[in-house]
Amino acid sequence: MSLSADLSGTKGAVHAHRPTGTAMAQDRGRPRVSRLGLILVAPALFLLSCFFLAPVVLTGVFAFTNMSTSTGIGAGEYVISPNLLDDLADAGLSEEVVTAISAETYEITPDGIEAARAGGVSADFLRDIEGLLLGDGFDTARGIETALRGLPSAPRSPRSLKLTAEFFGHSVLNQRFDSAQELTEALSLAVPDVDAGIRSEIVGASYTGAIYTTENFTYLATQPSTMRLVANTVIYVGATLSIFNVGLGLFLAITLFYMPKRVSSFYSTLWLLPRITPLVLYTIMWKWFTWEDGFLPLLAEQLGLPAFNYMKGSVITAWMTMISVNGFVGASFGLILFSGAIRAIPTQQLWASEVDGATRWQQIRRIILPQMRWPILFVVSYQTLSLLSSYESIWLTTNGGPGKTTTVWALEAFKTALSSYTGNLEYGLGAAMALVLVVVGLALSIIYLMAFKFGELVGRPRIEF
Amino acid sequence: MQLELENFTKCFDGTPVIENLNLTVGDGEMLALLGPSGCGKSTTLFAIAGIYRADGGRILFGDRDMSDLPSQRRNVGVVFQNYALYPHMTVAENIAFPLTVGKKRPPAAEVDRKVREIAELIHIEELLARRPAQLSGGQQQRVALARAIVRRPDVLLFDEPLANLDAKLRLEMRSEIRRIQLETGITAILVTHDQVEAMSMCDRVAIMDKGKILQTASPTQMYRAPVNKFVAGFLGNPPIVFMDGVVAADGMFQMGQGFTLPLPAHVRGLPLGQVITLGLRPEHFGGAGAGMASGRVSFVEPQGRETLFDVDVAPGVTLRSIQPMREDVRLGDTVNWAVDVENMLAFDANGDRL
């Protein structure tokens, strides 16, 4: 009896303790969120959402519209233009309907009389029109002109008659309607026997404002020029990375590593100049360097080599210029990173290899380079992202030319959306192109972060708080 | 192969750190370069390896002058303090490295055979496929040693090879390095600041201070008959105790604080009043001897097999005694122990041994 009582007492105690125990276990398992921490990261979160998330979201939204200069960014109107009619006819709208819509009808209305008065038609003539023809309608220009000629105070010349008739003309073509309903009403007046379905299709097509559409992507996917852009981008990023950022960067880092300290620090500083020069100045210097009267063509002329505007004069030289302009900036990035990585190799390791009998070349190839794998991967991944999205220096130098031979994706997106030669800025299409870049960049970032074991880098701190 | 340094001089930024150093290491001998940090022992070692260029004098391997040859052509093996293994290569590749960088690259089968042979000698056969990061300090040390001797170098150089190991491994590697050196018979130099390493591993010890070799002798010789105070003070743990005083009447030694001891027989003939320094090693106090010293025990350090005592015999004069473990003497006790006078070392005012 007493034993069972004891047992139940113990049980009770266990029950009583369980909630606290569980709460503690949960506390330990779940990362603690402190209010102070939230306050401290709030500015960063705010800036992140303002300057990164918002643009990305807006780009995503705009990418699915056909927004452009012609649509405007506000609400649009409904206009049936001759061009639209042609397009509709191509799309299968029947000949009769097209003629019916484009046909003009005439009606003598007080509004028309007022307009004619303001247009300088003589008061006598207008009084006649108002008295005899008010409310009449005519299907053709010939009909109204005949009626007008019959009036007592009609002017002699057919031209004046024609001009007067135009004040009473009435067509849905090129008229701006504020809403779909107004256009529908006008259409049912002009072409009453058109099927309601076709009519609403015409009304839909006549909308001049931006609409949501996936057409940008279908357009990009079907254009042959897209492949050309992709190829240009891949060649540009690949060549700049391999020749300059990694190739030249590594070469310089290794060469400077073996030079006396004073020499190496002088040259490292020299190689940093392109990076610290303002971009516009830097590109202007490239112009001086490569244009007709620039340094390189003048030098080439002296040597009897072909001398012309290397920046824009031929496809090959344009590509070389474009890659060099970006490459010399990128090389300094590689130089700094690789120099640091080489210096991180313990000196004893290099001594050991020399004592073991390795020549300098063997030392570079078998001791230094294999240990540069991570820095190289880092430079490649980091610089891929920045090269993919940067177009400024290309824009300021070759501007994608000659023709479109050196146009890369980012430059084309920028031009499409913000700097079109024809004046029609296609925001929607540009945003779609930018969105493609964002998606590609994100995908690459995720791959790189996985390659660098990002989770380990931001893992639990070793120091306990 | 005999190694000889002739008037070796090394400068850094124009300042000579080692001047006219002469040293000979016999064929198959292992010599320790012992000295405090900054004494120039590693500099000497790296100059022998060709990592540093000599600024004067000659470095001879046998009768070949190596002074102007780059390290690649000297055929030396070096074991560095931090092992300097190549982290991106496996153990086998590390050991094979010296074989594969030469002008005539031997066939892969031969490289493989040599690597296995060395790995067997050094007991690391089972580690060949691993990378350095997967090895313990002692194992890395063995790999570094294997890499250093795989080419059968003329001279094997050790730069503080045991400094990065824990006490137990240090003991083990001490005998391992000596065993392998004896088995291969390669002339070797060991640079160390640890007198125990130097004395236990090497045939001879050269003790260096401020860029100069003070004495070269066998470990026992050097311990018994150091040339000066520095050598006497550097060797021995716990260290020797120096007492400054003058020669007094009746073959006695007197310190300013009033403490006296009989002089060792070989310096009794000195003129009265001459300033001398006596050195008393801990093992010569507290056993048998002709002198007596009494004082209060001010420190007791039991070390297991032995016990170390500090005895204040006069104000400011503390003698040290090491004796087989005893528990009968406690801190604060007054003791009256014998001093083995004849084994005391005497130095003149310049610090040279009399």
Interface residues (C-beta under 8 A of the other chain):
Chain A: P346 Q348 Q349 W351 A352 S353 E354 V355 D356 G357 A358 T359 Q362 R366 I367 P370 Q371 R373
Chain B: F46 A49 G50 I51 P70 S71 Q72 R73 R74 N75 V76 G77 V78 F80 Q81 N82 A84 L85 Y86 P87 H88 M89 F97 P98 V101 G102 R147 R151
